[in-house]
Amino acid sequence: MTQHVSDVMTSALVTVEPQASVTAVARTMRDEDIGAVLVIDGEQLRGLVSDRDLVVRALAEGGDPNTMTVGDACSEDLVTVGPDDDLALAVEVMREHSVRRVPVVDEERHPVGIVSLGDLAIERDSESALGDISAARSNQ
């Protein structure tokens, strides 16, 4: 049976506007216990910012995290998948682009979910170390 991205994606999205400060986004990540948030401009997906992006693109560059915006730190050259795409496509996209998370968007590029390497590990190989860790983390 073909599995779709919607079968494994996280649909409880945490989003921020591009003008949010790096500090505010870091606090959101801490409070929500997540490693990435989607950056939206209105209803359109503009980017994705991970905890690593905040460190590498903001803090390591010497930016003031209280005044630097997440729009300056986010990845804007995104690859996306749709909720009805085959799960195999999400795997292929992650491999081809060396990314751990892929936003899921509808036809109008409105974000509807995010699929992560951990989501795929739980679904495809729950007995693997990554599947084990990801499953334990999602149950917390």
Disulfide bonds with the S-S distance in Angstrom:
none
